[in-house]
Amino acid sequence: MRFIIITQRQIRLVDLDSFESALEAAGLKPGEIDFGTLARRVDGSGTSIVVYQFGLFAPPEEGRYFSIGKQLFEGNAVLFAFNGEGETVDLDQPPPVMFYPSAKEVEHAIKRKKIARPETRVNDTVTWRWPDKPAP
């Protein structure tokens, strides 16, 4: 299976035998990950991302940030494709990825509306915004 691995501001296309192998290659651990959909096509196929679930809660000065589209991510990631039935299939080309050397550069991108400020909402009430620390 062909995956895209993002680590240390690098993008690698890798052929691995399983999703678990892709997580290991990215330094991600089952039980500590979050899934997101980057793109979905009319036929139901698309591209997904897996990241460390608390990456954006890291102290901003320690973050390794990148964006895909208008969405900000932190740390390592696995990208994979899925077909209309939801099965994992080969991903041959990564979407455009923008790396940021610092949280300051992320703030500049947010102010220029290149990316959206990450936030958590509950019933339309903002409960957290990047780069704030999460509530205890």
Number of C-alpha atoms within 10 A of each C-alpha: 16 21 26 24 23 22 16 11 15 10 15 14 15 16 14 13 10 13 15 13 15 24 21 13 17 21 17 21 12 10 8 10 15 14 14 11 13 16 14 15 10 7 9 12 18 20 20 18 19 21 25 20 14 13 18 24 16 17 12 19 10 11 18 21 23 21 19 16 15 15 13 20 21 22 22 24 25 24 25 26 26 17 16 13 9 11 9 20 16 15 20 13 14 18 13 8 14 13 18 19 12 15 17 12 13 23 18 12 17 16 12 10 11 15 18 18 17 15 13 12 10 8 6 7 8 10 12 16 15 17 18 13 13 14 6 3
